[in-house]
Amino acid sequence: MSSSTKPDLSAKAAEIVDHARSLLVTGGYKSFSYADISARVNIRKASIHHHFPSKAALVETVVALYRDEARQGMARLEQQIVAPLARIRGYIDYWSNCIGDAKTAFCICAMLAYEMPTLPSEVAAQVRLHFEELSGWLEQQLQLAHSEGQLTLVQPAAAEAKSLMASVHGAMLAARALDDSAVFDGLMQVALARLTTSA
């Protein structure tokens, strides 16, 4: 779920995107301005506008690339792991490994979702699409795991997928609030146990 490739972006635009992404992880949409990007990339604000006419255009690009990385990551899990329940664990393990890294410790779409009512429409649309794609993938894996007897679905797969997705992002938030990465793993064990103990 991570990639260093930035298709259709120049080297400088890709650098701008990287710094914007880092700022989004730590503080969300309202936490930074082009002045912050300018200081980090060491270029004038006018030069940033040359690559991205507005902050909304920049963040829309960041989220679109993030969505692409997430899709690639889910595809890799399907290619590398046969059992659907193990794929779900692989998705959770990805975030477990990220929690301790300040640059990747939080899902940027989760940060942005908190700001949805005030986000520019084009950014909000990208965030919504990310969660629709993620919940759809989790739903597919949960349904497959249920069909193979790996877990029991208490609710329909679509509802369980959204519940699991909320658990993952809630556990990220708890780990950040308590400054303890182990909190994430503990909460995820609880969430998975709910699905697997009666299987």
Summary of the structure (lengths in Angstrom):
residues: 199
radius of gyration: 18.0
end to end distance: 28.9
largest distance: 59.2
contacts: 588
relative contact order: 0.11
helix: 75%
strand: 0%
